[in-house]
Structure formats: structure tokens, C-alpha cells
């Protein structure tokens, strides 16, 4: 399984999309590459959960859509 696919699946289980997590990770000052994150998600889920929780406050919510009148 590819690294990004595996990481995306692990994040989805935690209610976060890959596309929102990666920028949040940087904003939180966490510098782990995708391969290491993917390996942690499989080999050490508690450590991965801790990283996810450190990044969670930095996840940007989608902008509300405005309808054009």
C-alpha cells in the first residue's frame, strides 16, 4: 500500500482528511515526513494519535460558501 494512501486511511479513522492534516502538521511545527507518519500509524498507533492531537488545533476549517445572488 502506498504511503499517502495508508496515511490517509489512518487519518480518516481519526476524523481528519489528509489534505487538512498536512498543513496543520507544519503549522504545529512537527517535521515528520509522510513515510515516517505512515509507519507510526501502523507500528505505534498511540504515538500517531499523539501527533494527530498536537496537529488538531491547527486544522483549518473549510470556508463557508456564499451563494451568488
PQR file with spaces between the fields and no chain letter, atoms N, CA, C, O and H, PARSE charges and radii, in Angstrom:
ATOM       1  N    UNK     1       0.862   -1.176    0.000 -0.4000 1.5000
ATOM       2  CA   UNK     1       0.000    0.000    0.000 -0.0000 2.0000
ATOM       3  C    UNK     1       0.901    1.229    0.000  0.5500 1.7000
ATOM       4  O    UNK     1       1.916    1.261    0.696 -0.5500 1.4000
ATOM       5  N    UNK     2       0.534    2.220   -0.767 -0.4000 1.5000
ATOM       6  CA   UNK     2       1.346    3.416   -0.859 -0.0000 2.0000
ATOM       7  C    UNK     2       1.281    4.223    0.429  0.5500 1.7000
ATOM       8  O    UNK     2       0.288    4.181    1.155 -0.5500 1.4000
ATOM       9  H    UNK     2      -0.290    2.194   -1.332  0.4000 1.0000
ATOM      10  N    UNK     3       2.340    4.946    0.696 -0.4000 1.5000
ATOM      11  CA   UNK     3       2.474    5.711    1.926 -0.0000 2.0000
ATOM      12  C    UNK     3       1.324    6.687    2.135  0.5500 1.7000
ATOM      13  O    UNK     3       0.717    6.711    3.206 -0.5500 1.4000
ATOM      14  H    UNK     3       3.147    4.980    0.106  0.4000 1.0000
ATOM      15  N    UNK     4       1.019    7.492    1.119 -0.4000 1.5000
ATOM      16  CA   UNK     4      -0.032    8.503    1.263 -0.0000 2.0000
ATOM      17  C    UNK     4      -1.389    7.840    1.457  0.5500 1.7000
ATOM      18  O    UNK     4      -2.209    8.324    2.237 -0.5500 1.4000
ATOM      19  H    UNK     4       1.512    7.473    0.249  0.4000 1.0000
ATOM      20  N    UNK     5      -1.630    6.746    0.760 -0.4000 1.5000
ATOM      21  CA   UNK     5      -2.904    6.034    0.896 -0.0000 2.0000
ATOM      22  C    UNK     5      -3.061    5.487    2.301  0.5500 1.7000
ATOM      23  O    UNK     5      -4.131    5.595    2.901 -0.5500 1.4000
ATOM      24  H    UNK     5      -0.964    6.353    0.127  0.4000 1.0000
ATOM      25  N    UNK     6      -1.998    4.901    2.824 -0.4000 1.5000
ATOM      26  CA   UNK     6      -2.042    4.338    4.176 -0.0000 2.0000
ATOM      27  C    UNK     6      -2.216    5.445    5.215  0.5500 1.7000
ATOM      28  O    UNK     6      -2.990    5.295    6.161 -0.5500 1.4000
ATOM      29  H    UNK     6      -1.130    4.813    2.337  0.4000 1.0000
ATOM      30  N    UNK     7      -1.500    6.551    5.042 -0.4000 1.5000
ATOM      31  CA   UNK     7      -1.615    7.681    5.951 -0.0000 2.0000
ATOM      32  C    UNK     7      -3.013    8.287    5.887  0.5500 1.7000
ATOM      33  O    UNK     7      -3.598    8.619    6.917 -0.5500 1.4000
ATOM      34  H    UNK     7      -0.871    6.673    4.273  0.4000 1.0000
ATOM      35  N    UNK     8      -3.539    8.428    4.692 -0.4000 1.5000
ATOM      36  CA   UNK     8      -4.888    8.967    4.511 -0.0000 2.0000
ATOM      37  C    UNK     8      -5.927    8.093    5.210  0.5500 1.7000
ATOM      38  O    UNK     8      -6.841    8.610    5.852 -0.5500 1.4000
ATOM      39  H    UNK     8      -3.063    8.159    3.855  0.4000 1.0000
ATOM      40  N    UNK     9      -5.792    6.790    5.089 -0.4000 1.5000
ATOM      41  CA   UNK     9      -6.728    5.866    5.736 -0.0000 2.0000
ATOM      42  C    UNK     9      -6.648    5.985    7.260  0.5500 1.7000
ATOM      43  O    UNK     9      -7.674    5.976    7.940 -0.5500 1.4000
ATOM      44  H    UNK     9      -5.049    6.370    4.568  0.4000 1.0000
ATOM      45  N    UNK    10      -5.437    6.096    7.792 -0.4000 1.5000
ATOM      46  CA   UNK    10      -5.264    6.225    9.245 -0.0000 2.0000
ATOM      47  C    UNK    10      -5.869    7.539    9.743  0.5500 1.7000
ATOM      48  O    UNK    10      -6.465    7.581   10.819 -0.5500 1.4000
ATOM      49  H    UNK    10      -4.603    6.104    7.240  0.4000 1.0000
ATOM      50  N    UNK    11      -5.718    8.592    8.974 -0.4000 1.5000
ATOM      51  CA   UNK    11      -6.285    9.884    9.352 -0.0000 2.0000
ATOM      52  C    UNK    11      -7.805    9.863    9.272  0.5500 1.7000
ATOM      53  O    UNK    11      -8.484   10.426   10.130 -0.5500 1.4000
ATOM      54  H    UNK    11      -5.234    8.558    8.100  0.4000 1.0000
ATOM      55  N    UNK    12      -8.332    9.221    8.250 -0.4000 1.5000
ATOM      56  CA   UNK    12      -9.786    9.124    8.080 -0.0000 2.0000
ATOM      57  C    UNK    12     -10.411    8.436    9.291  0.5500 1.7000
ATOM      58  O    UNK    12     -11.499    8.812    9.726 -0.5500 1.4000
ATOM      59  H    UNK    12      -7.780    8.764    7.553  0.4000 1.0000
ATOM      60  N    UNK    13      -9.724    7.425    9.838 -0.4000 1.5000
ATOM      61  CA   UNK    13     -10.211    6.740   11.035 -0.0000 2.0000
ATOM      62  C    UNK    13     -10.275    7.679   12.237  0.5500 1.7000
ATOM      63  O    UNK    13     -11.012    7.435   13.193 -0.5500 1.4000
ATOM      64  H    UNK    13      -8.840    7.120    9.485  0.4000 1.0000
ATOM      65  N    UNK    14      -9.495    8.749   12.173 -0.4000 1.5000
ATOM      66  CA   UNK    14      -9.454    9.708   13.276 -0.0000 2.0000
ATOM      67  C    UNK    14     -10.242   10.980   12.968  0.5500 1.7000
ATOM      68  O    UNK    14     -10.170   11.966   13.702 -0.5500 1.4000
ATOM      69  H    UNK    14      -8.896    8.947   11.397  0.4000 1.0000
ATOM      70  N    UNK    15     -11.001   10.939   11.862 -0.4000 1.5000
ATOM      71  CA   UNK    15     -11.894   12.040   11.513 -0.0000 2.0000
ATOM      72  C    UNK    15     -11.226   13.253   10.895  0.5500 1.7000
ATOM      73  O    UNK    15     -11.755   14.362   10.970 -0.5500 1.4000
ATOM      74  H    UNK    15     -11.060   10.138   11.266  0.4000 1.0000
ATOM      75  N    UNK    16     -10.068   13.050   10.286 -0.4000 1.5000
ATOM      76  CA   UNK    16      -9.329   14.156    9.680 -0.0000 2.0000
ATOM      77  C    UNK    16      -8.974   13.788    8.242  0.5500 1.7000
ATOM      78  O    UNK    16      -8.610   12.647    7.958 -0.5500 1.4000
ATOM      79  H    UNK    16      -9.638   12.149   10.225  0.4000 1.0000
ATOM      80  N    UNK    17      -9.082   14.753    7.347 -0.4000 1.5000
ATOM      81  CA   UNK    17      -8.678   14.478    5.971 -0.0000 2.0000
ATOM      82  C    UNK    17      -7.179   14.736    5.819  0.5500 1.7000
ATOM      83  O    UNK    17      -6.610   15.586    6.504 -0.5500 1.4000
ATOM      84  H    UNK    17      -9.378   15.680    7.578  0.4000 1.0000
ATOM      85  N    UNK    18      -6.568   14.008    4.933 -0.4000 1.5000
ATOM      86  CA   UNK    18      -5.143   14.148    4.649 -0.0000 2.0000
ATOM      87  C    UNK    18      -4.819   15.584    4.236  0.5500 1.7000
ATOM      88  O    UNK    18      -3.826   16.158    4.684 -0.5500 1.4000
ATOM      89  H    UNK    18      -7.030   13.317    4.377  0.4000 1.0000
ATOM      90  N    UNK    19      -5.670   16.160    3.376 -0.4000 1.5000
ATOM      91  CA   UNK    19      -5.428   17.500    2.854 -0.0000 2.0000
ATOM      92  C    UNK    19      -5.481   18.574    3.923  0.5500 1.7000
ATOM      93  O    UNK    19      -4.863   19.626    3.754 -0.5500 1.4000
ATOM      94  H    UNK    19      -6.476   15.694    3.012  0.4000 1.0000
ATOM      95  N    UNK    20      -6.182   18.355    4.997 -0.4000 1.5000
ATOM      96  CA   UNK    20      -6.222   19.327    6.093 -0.0000 2.0000
ATOM      97  C    UNK    20      -5.122   19.031    7.128  0.5500 1.7000
ATOM      98  O    UNK    20      -4.635   19.941    7.799 -0.5500 1.4000
ATOM      99  H    UNK    20      -6.684   17.501    5.134  0.4000 1.0000
ATOM     100  N    UNK    21      -4.740   17.764    7.248 -0.4000 1.5000
ATOM     101  CA   UNK    21      -3.756   17.369    8.247 -0.0000 2.0000
ATOM     102  C    UNK    21      -2.350   17.852    7.922  0.5500 1.7000
ATOM     103  O    UNK    21      -1.653   18.354    8.804 -0.5500 1.4000
ATOM     104  H    UNK    21      -5.135   17.025    6.703  0.4000 1.0000
ATOM     105  N    UNK    22      -1.922   17.710    6.679 -0.4000 1.5000
ATOM     106  CA   UNK    22      -0.544   18.041    6.311 -0.0000 2.0000
ATOM     107  C    UNK    22      -0.212   19.506    6.610  0.5500 1.7000
ATOM     108  O    UNK    22       0.830   19.767    7.212 -0.5500 1.4000
ATOM     109  H    UNK    22      -2.488   17.302    5.963  0.4000 1.0000
ATOM     110  N    UNK    23      -1.058   20.483    6.214 -0.4000 1.5000
ATOM     111  CA   UNK    23      -0.744   21.869    6.589 -0.0000 2.0000
ATOM     112  C    UNK    23      -0.802   22.095    8.114  0.5500 1.7000
ATOM     113  O    UNK    23      -0.033   22.894    8.649 -0.5500 1.4000
ATOM     114  H    UNK    23      -1.904   20.271    5.725  0.4000 1.0000
ATOM     115  N    UNK    24      -1.701   21.401    8.804 -0.4000 1.5000
ATOM     116  CA   UNK    24      -1.810   21.535   10.257 -0.0000 2.0000
ATOM     117  C    UNK    24      -0.541   21.016   10.930  0.5500 1.7000
ATOM     118  O    UNK    24      -0.091   21.570   11.932 -0.5500 1.4000
ATOM     119  H    UNK    24      -2.326   20.751    8.370  0.4000 1.0000
ATOM     120  N    UNK    25       0.018   19.976   10.386 -0.4000 1.5000
ATOM     121  CA   UNK    25       1.253   19.411   10.910 -0.0000 2.0000
ATOM     122  C    UNK    25       2.372   20.449   10.859  0.5500 1.7000
ATOM     123  O    UNK    25       3.101   20.639   11.832 -0.5500 1.4000
ATOM     124  H    UNK    25      -0.348   19.526    9.571  0.4000 1.0000
ATOM     125  N    UNK    26       2.497   21.112    9.721 -0.4000 1.5000
ATOM     126  CA   UNK    26       3.507   22.164    9.572 -0.0000 2.0000
ATOM     127  C    UNK    26       3.234   23.319   10.523  0.5500 1.7000
ATOM     128  O    UNK    26       4.154   23.831   11.161 -0.5500 1.4000
ATOM     129  H    UNK    26       1.905   20.958    8.930  0.4000 1.0000
ATOM     130  N    UNK    27       1.972   23.732   10.621 -0.4000 1.5000
ATOM     131  CA   UNK    27       1.598   24.842   11.498 -0.0000 2.0000
ATOM     132  C    UNK    27       1.913   24.520   12.959  0.5500 1.7000
ATOM     133  O    UNK    27       2.218   25.416   13.747 -0.5500 1.4000
ATOM     134  H    UNK    27       1.225   23.316   10.103  0.4000 1.0000
ATOM     135  N    UNK    28       1.837   23.240   13.312 -0.4000 1.5000
ATOM     136  CA   UNK    28       2.138   22.820   14.680 -0.0000 2.0000
ATOM     137  C    UNK    28       3.643   22.677   14.921  0.5500 1.7000
ATOM     138  O    UNK    28       4.077   22.421   16.045 -0.5500 1.4000
ATOM     139  H    UNK    28       1.589   22.513   12.672  0.4000 1.0000
ATOM     140  N    UNK    29       4.432   22.843   13.859 -0.4000 1.5000
ATOM     141  CA   UNK    29       5.883   22.749   13.998 -0.0000 2.0000
ATOM     142  C    UNK    29       6.400   21.319   14.039  0.5500 1.7000
ATOM     143  O    UNK    29       7.499   21.066   14.533 -0.5500 1.4000
ATOM     144  H    UNK    29       4.080   23.050   12.946  0.4000 1.0000
ATOM     145  N    UNK    30       5.612   20.388   13.523 -0.4000 1.5000
ATOM     146  CA   UNK    30       6.004   18.983   13.515 -0.0000 2.0000
ATOM     147  C    UNK    30       6.617   18.663   12.164  0.5500 1.7000
ATOM     148  O    UNK    30       5.978   18.835   11.126 -0.5500 1.4000
ATOM     149  H    UNK    30       4.720   20.594   13.122  0.4000 1.0000
ATOM     150  N    UNK    31       7.852   18.198   12.178 -0.4000 1.5000
ATOM     151  CA   UNK    31       8.576   17.940   10.945 -0.0000 2.0000
ATOM     152  C    UNK    31       8.858   16.453   10.771  0.5500 1.7000
ATOM     153  O    UNK    31       9.994   16.004   10.925 -0.5500 1.4000
ATOM     154  H    UNK    31       8.372   18.058   13.021  0.4000 1.0000
ATOM     155  N    UNK    32       7.835   15.710   10.455 -0.4000 1.5000
ATOM     156  CA   UNK    32       7.987   14.290   10.133 -0.0000 2.0000
ATOM     157  C    UNK    32       7.528   14.098    8.699  0.5500 1.7000
ATOM     158  O    UNK    32       6.540   14.689    8.265 -0.5500 1.4000
ATOM     159  H    UNK    32       6.913   16.075   10.329  0.4000 1.0000
ATOM     160  N    UNK    33       8.259   13.261    7.969 -0.4000 1.5000
ATOM     161  CA   UNK    33       7.835   13.042    6.591 -0.0000 2.0000
ATOM     162  C    UNK    33       6.673   12.048    6.536  0.5500 1.7000
ATOM     163  O    UNK    33       6.367   11.381    7.524 -0.5500 1.4000
ATOM     164  H    UNK    33       9.062   12.780    8.322  0.4000 1.0000
ATOM     165  N    UNK    34       6.046   11.962    5.396 -0.4000 1.5000
ATOM     166  CA   UNK    34       4.860   11.139    5.232 -0.0000 2.0000
ATOM     167  C    UNK    34       5.141    9.660    5.457  0.5500 1.7000
ATOM     168  O    UNK    34       4.297    8.936    5.985 -0.5500 1.4000
ATOM     169  H    UNK    34       6.295   12.504    4.594  0.4000 1.0000
ATOM     170  N    UNK    35       6.322    9.214    5.057 -0.4000 1.5000
ATOM     171  CA   UNK    35       6.666    7.804    5.254 -0.0000 2.0000
ATOM     172  C    UNK    35       6.754    7.477    6.748  0.5500 1.7000
ATOM     173  O    UNK    35       6.257    6.440    7.187 -0.5500 1.4000
ATOM     174  H    UNK    35       7.008    9.802    4.628  0.4000 1.0000
ATOM     175  N    UNK    36       7.382    8.356    7.522 -0.4000 1.5000
ATOM     176  CA   UNK    36       7.502    8.121    8.957 -0.0000 2.0000
ATOM     177  C    UNK    36       6.127    8.154    9.614  0.5500 1.7000
ATOM     178  O    UNK    36       5.833    7.322   10.473 -0.5500 1.4000
ATOM     179  H    UNK    36       7.786    9.199    7.166  0.4000 1.0000
ATOM     180  N    UNK    37       5.281    9.104    9.222 -0.4000 1.5000
ATOM     181  CA   UNK    37       3.926    9.179    9.771 -0.0000 2.0000
ATOM     182  C    UNK    37       3.148    7.905    9.462  0.5500 1.7000
ATOM     183  O    UNK    37       2.442    7.372   10.318 -0.5500 1.4000
ATOM     184  H    UNK    37       5.519    9.780    8.524  0.4000 1.0000
ATOM     185  N    UNK    38       3.286    7.427    8.236 -0.4000 1.5000
ATOM     186  CA   UNK    38       2.596    6.204    7.825 -0.0000 2.0000
ATOM     187  C    UNK    38       3.074    5.008    8.647  0.5500 1.7000
ATOM     188  O    UNK    38       2.267    4.181    9.074 -0.5500 1.4000
ATOM     189  H    UNK    38       3.860    7.860    7.540  0.4000 1.0000
ATOM     190  N    UNK    39       4.375    4.919    8.867 -0.4000 1.5000
ATOM     191  CA   UNK    39       4.930    3.823    9.661 -0.0000 2.0000
ATOM     192  C    UNK    39       4.453    3.907   11.116  0.5500 1.7000
ATOM     193  O    UNK    39       4.143    2.884   11.726 -0.5500 1.4000
ATOM     194  H    UNK    39       5.030    5.591    8.520  0.4000 1.0000
ATOM     195  N    UNK    40       4.394    5.115   11.666 -0.4000 1.5000
ATOM     196  CA   UNK    40       3.902    5.283   13.036 -0.0000 2.0000
ATOM     197  C    UNK    40       2.439    4.870   13.148  0.5500 1.7000
ATOM     198  O    UNK    40       2.037    4.244   14.129 -0.5500 1.4000
ATOM     199  H    UNK    40       4.647    5.946   11.171  0.4000 1.0000
ATOM     200  N    UNK    41       1.651    5.223   12.144 -0.4000 1.5000
ATOM     201  CA   UNK    41       0.223    4.885   12.166 -0.0000 2.0000
ATOM     202  C    UNK    41       0.023    3.373   12.271  0.5500 1.7000
ATOM     203  O    UNK    41      -0.929    2.915   12.903 -0.5500 1.4000
ATOM     204  H    UNK    41       1.978    5.731   11.348  0.4000 1.0000
ATOM     205  N    UNK    42       0.916    2.601   11.653 -0.4000 1.5000
ATOM     206  CA   UNK    42       0.804    1.137   11.660 -0.0000 2.0000
ATOM     207  C    UNK    42       1.503    0.532   12.881  0.5500 1.7000
ATOM     208  O    UNK    42       0.929   -0.306   13.576 -0.5500 1.4000
ATOM     209  H    UNK    42       1.689    2.973   11.140  0.4000 1.0000
ATOM     210  N    UNK    43       2.738    0.957   13.141 -0.4000 1.5000
ATOM     211  CA   UNK    43       3.560    0.302   14.160 -0.0000 2.0000
ATOM     212  C    UNK    43       3.341    0.836   15.573  0.5500 1.7000
ATOM     213  O    UNK    43       3.540    0.109   16.547 -0.5500 1.4000
ATOM     214  H    UNK    43       3.205    1.638   12.577  0.4000 1.0000
ATOM     215  N    UNK    44       2.931    2.103   15.694 -0.4000 1.5000
ATOM     216  CA   UNK    44       2.785    2.701   17.023 -0.0000 2.0000
ATOM     217  C    UNK    44       1.579    3.653   17.037  0.5500 1.7000
ATOM     218  O    UNK    44       1.750    4.871   17.105 -0.5500 1.4000
ATOM     219  H    UNK    44       2.770    2.694   14.903  0.4000 1.0000
ATOM     220  N    UNK    45       0.360    3.094   16.972 -0.4000 1.5000
ATOM     221  CA   UNK    45      -0.841    3.938   16.925 -0.0000 2.0000
ATOM     222  C    UNK    45      -0.938    4.959   18.060  0.5500 1.7000
ATOM     223  O    UNK    45      -1.387    6.075   17.799 -0.5500 1.4000
ATOM     224  H    UNK    45       0.222    2.105   16.917  0.4000 1.0000
ATOM     225  N    UNK    46      -0.543    4.652   19.315 -0.4000 1.5000
ATOM     226  CA   UNK    46      -0.615    5.692   20.351 -0.0000 2.0000
ATOM     227  C    UNK    46       0.279    6.901   20.045  0.5500 1.7000
ATOM     228  O    UNK    46      -0.109    8.038   20.312 -0.5500 1.4000
ATOM     229  H    UNK    46      -0.178    3.746   19.527  0.4000 1.0000
ATOM     230  N    UNK    47       1.465    6.664   19.488 -0.4000 1.5000
ATOM     231  CA   UNK    47       2.348    7.775   19.116 -0.0000 2.0000
ATOM     232  C    UNK    47       1.728    8.575   17.972  0.5500 1.7000
ATOM     233  O    UNK    47       1.786    9.804   17.964 -0.5500 1.4000
ATOM     234  H    UNK    47       1.780    5.741   19.271  0.4000 1.0000
ATOM     235  N    UNK    48       1.138    7.873   17.010 -0.4000 1.5000
ATOM     236  CA   UNK    48       0.475    8.554   15.896 -0.0000 2.0000
ATOM     237  C    UNK    48      -0.691    9.385   16.412  0.5500 1.7000
ATOM     238  O    UNK    48      -0.886   10.520   15.979 -0.5500 1.4000
ATOM     239  H    UNK    48       1.091    6.874   17.017  0.4000 1.0000
ATOM     240  N    UNK    49      -1.462    8.829   17.330 -0.4000 1.5000
ATOM     241  CA   UNK    49      -2.589    9.570   17.922 -0.0000 2.0000
ATOM     242  C    UNK    49      -2.101   10.846   18.608  0.5500 1.7000
ATOM     243  O    UNK    49      -2.747   11.889   18.507 -0.5500 1.4000
ATOM     244  H    UNK    49      -1.303    7.906   17.682  0.4000 1.0000
ATOM     245  N    UNK    50      -0.969   10.769   19.302 -0.4000 1.5000
ATOM     246  CA   UNK    50      -0.421   11.938   19.982 -0.0000 2.0000
ATOM     247  C    UNK    50      -0.040   13.025   18.976  0.5500 1.7000
ATOM     248  O    UNK    50      -0.258   14.210   19.229 -0.5500 1.4000
ATOM     249  H    UNK    50      -0.445    9.922   19.384  0.4000 1.0000
ATOM     250  N    UNK    51       0.522   12.628   17.851 -0.4000 1.5000
ATOM     251  CA   UNK    51       0.880   13.587   16.805 -0.0000 2.0000
ATOM     252  C    UNK    51      -0.371   14.217   16.216  0.5500 1.7000
ATOM     253  O    UNK    51      -0.418   15.427   15.996 -0.5500 1.4000
ATOM     254  H    UNK    51       0.699   11.666   17.646  0.4000 1.0000
ATOM     255  N    UNK    52      -1.379   13.401   15.962 -0.4000 1.5000
ATOM     256  CA   UNK    52      -2.640   13.909   15.425 -0.0000 2.0000
ATOM     257  C    UNK    52      -3.234   14.935   16.393  0.5500 1.7000
ATOM     258  O    UNK    52      -3.717   15.982   15.961 -0.5500 1.4000
ATOM     259  H    UNK    52      -1.341   12.418   16.141  0.4000 1.0000
ATOM     260  N    UNK    53      -3.204   14.649   17.678 -0.4000 1.5000
ATOM     261  CA   UNK    53      -3.773   15.567   18.663 -0.0000 2.0000
ATOM     262  C    UNK    53      -2.980   16.869   18.763  0.5500 1.7000
ATOM     263  O    UNK    53      -3.556   17.919   19.047 -0.5500 1.4000
ATOM     264  H    UNK    53      -2.811   13.799   18.029  0.4000 1.0000
ATOM     265  N    UNK    54      -1.670   16.815   18.534 -0.4000 1.5000
ATOM     266  CA   UNK    54      -0.872   18.043   18.530 -0.0000 2.0000
ATOM     267  C    UNK    54      -1.202   18.898   17.308  0.5500 1.7000
ATOM     268  O    UNK    54      -1.167   20.127   17.383 -0.5500 1.4000
ATOM     269  H    UNK    54      -1.202   15.962   18.303  0.4000 1.0000
ATOM     270  N    UNK    55      -1.517   18.266   16.202 -0.4000 1.5000
ATOM     271  CA   UNK    55      -1.827   18.997   14.964 -0.0000 2.0000
ATOM     272  C    UNK    55      -3.275   19.459   14.924  0.5500 1.7000
ATOM     273  O    UNK    55      -3.581   20.456   14.272 -0.5500 1.4000
ATOM     274  H    UNK    55      -1.545   17.268   16.141  0.4000 1.0000
ATOM     275  N    UNK    56      -4.177   18.754   15.610 -0.4000 1.5000
ATOM     276  CA   UNK    56      -5.621   19.028   15.517 -0.0000 2.0000
ATOM     277  C    UNK    56      -5.999   20.501   15.735  0.5500 1.7000
ATOM     278  O    UNK    56      -6.838   21.007   14.990 -0.5500 1.4000
ATOM     279  H    UNK    56      -3.929   17.943   16.141  0.4000 1.0000
ATOM     280  N    UNK    57      -5.425   21.216   16.716 -0.4000 1.5000
ATOM     281  CA   UNK    57      -5.817   22.622   16.902 -0.0000 2.0000
ATOM     282  C    UNK    57      -5.465   23.520   15.710  0.5500 1.7000
ATOM     283  O    UNK    57      -5.995   24.624   15.583 -0.5500 1.4000
ATOM     284  H    UNK    57      -4.743   20.805   17.321  0.4000 1.0000
ATOM     285  N    UNK    58      -4.580   23.049   14.848 -0.4000 1.5000
ATOM     286  CA   UNK    58      -4.121   23.842   13.712 -0.0000 2.0000
ATOM     287  C    UNK    58      -4.869   23.515   12.413  0.5500 1.7000
ATOM     288  O    UNK    58      -4.569   24.087   11.365 -0.5500 1.4000
ATOM     289  H    UNK    58      -4.149   22.152   14.951  0.4000 1.0000
ATOM     290  N    UNK    59      -5.820   22.616   12.479 -0.4000 1.5000
ATOM     291  CA   UNK    59      -6.569   22.239   11.280 -0.0000 2.0000
ATOM     292  C    UNK    59      -7.529   23.364   10.924  0.5500 1.7000
ATOM     293  O    UNK    59      -8.347   23.793   11.737 -0.5500 1.4000
ATOM     294  H    UNK    59      -6.063   22.151   13.330  0.4000 1.0000
ATOM     295  N    UNK    60      -7.409   23.819    9.708 -0.4000 1.5000
ATOM     296  CA   UNK    60      -8.277   24.894    9.236 -0.0000 2.0000
ATOM     297  C    UNK    60      -9.597   24.306    8.774  0.5500 1.7000
ATOM     298  O    UNK    60      -9.640   23.281    8.093 -0.5500 1.4000
ATOM     299  H    UNK    60      -6.745   23.470    9.046  0.4000 1.0000
ATOM     300  N    UNK    61     -10.659   24.968    9.155 -0.4000 1.5000
ATOM     301  CA   UNK    61     -11.991   24.539    8.741 -0.0000 2.0000
ATOM     302  C    UNK    61     -12.284   25.132    7.370  0.5500 1.7000
ATOM     303  O    UNK    61     -11.769   26.197    7.032 -0.5500 1.4000
ATOM     304  H    UNK    61     -10.624   25.800    9.708  0.4000 1.0000
ATOM     305  N    UNK    62     -13.104   24.453    6.581 -0.4000 1.5000
ATOM     306  CA   UNK    62     -13.419   24.991    5.255 -0.0000 2.0000
ATOM     307  C    UNK    62     -14.172   26.314    5.368  0.5500 1.7000
ATOM     308  O    UNK    62     -14.964   26.523    6.287 -0.5500 1.4000
ATOM     309  H    UNK    62     -13.522   23.587    6.856  0.4000 1.0000
ATOM     310  N    UNK    63     -13.908   27.194    4.419 -0.4000 1.5000
ATOM     311  CA   UNK    63     -14.595   28.476    4.373 -0.0000 2.0000
ATOM     312  C    UNK    63     -16.061   28.238    4.016  0.5500 1.7000
ATOM     313  O    UNK    63     -16.361   27.422    3.144 -0.5500 1.4000
ATOM     314  H    UNK    63     -13.265   27.024    3.672  0.4000 1.0000
ATOM     315  N    UNK    64     -16.982   28.949    4.685 -0.4000 1.5000
ATOM     316  CA   UNK    64     -18.394   28.794    4.316 -0.0000 2.0000
ATOM     317  C    UNK    64     -18.608   29.320    2.894  0.5500 1.7000
ATOM     318  O    UNK    64     -18.049   30.342    2.497 -0.5500 1.4000
ATOM     319  H    UNK    64     -16.739   29.612    5.393  0.4000 1.0000
ATOM     320  N    UNK    65     -19.415   28.606    2.161 -0.4000 1.5000
ATOM     321  CA   UNK    65     -19.692   29.009    0.784 -0.0000 2.0000
ATOM     322  C    UNK    65     -20.791   30.045    0.768  0.5500 1.7000
ATOM     323  O    UNK    65     -21.802   29.915    1.458 -0.5500 1.4000
ATOM     324  H    UNK    65     -19.869   27.775    2.483  0.4000 1.0000
ATOM     325  N    UNK    66     -20.583   31.064   -0.020 -0.4000 1.5000
ATOM     326  CA   UNK    66     -21.616   32.085   -0.170 -0.0000 2.0000
ATOM     327  C    UNK    66     -22.287   31.886   -1.520  0.5500 1.7000
ATOM     328  O    UNK    66     -21.633   31.554   -2.509 -0.5500 1.4000
ATOM     329  H    UNK    66     -19.762   31.170   -0.581  0.4000 1.0000
ATOM     330  N    UNK    67     -23.574   32.087   -1.550 -0.4000 1.5000
ATOM     331  CA   UNK    67     -24.278   31.921   -2.816 -0.0000 2.0000
ATOM     332  C    UNK    67     -24.355   33.266   -3.514  0.5500 1.7000
ATOM     333  O    UNK    67     -24.628   34.296   -2.897 -0.5500 1.4000
ATOM     334  H    UNK    67     -24.105   32.356   -0.747  0.4000 1.0000
ATOM     335  N    UNK    68     -24.109   33.232   -4.802 -0.4000 1.5000
ATOM     336  CA   UNK    68     -24.178   34.469   -5.597 -0.0000 2.0000
ATOM     337  C    UNK    68     -25.631   34.760   -5.931  0.5500 1.7000
ATOM     338  O    UNK    68     -26.359   33.893   -6.415 -0.5500 1.4000
ATOM     339  H    UNK    68     -23.887   32.396   -5.304  0.4000 1.0000
ATOM     340  N    UNK    69     -26.036   35.985   -5.668 -0.4000 1.5000
ATOM     341  CA   UNK    69     -27.425   36.346   -5.926 -0.0000 2.0000
ATOM     342  C    UNK    69     -27.589   37.015   -7.253  0.5500 1.7000
ATOM     343  O    UNK    69     -28.703   37.384   -7.625 -0.5500 1.4000
ATOM     344  H    UNK    69     -25.444   36.689   -5.275  0.4000 1.0000
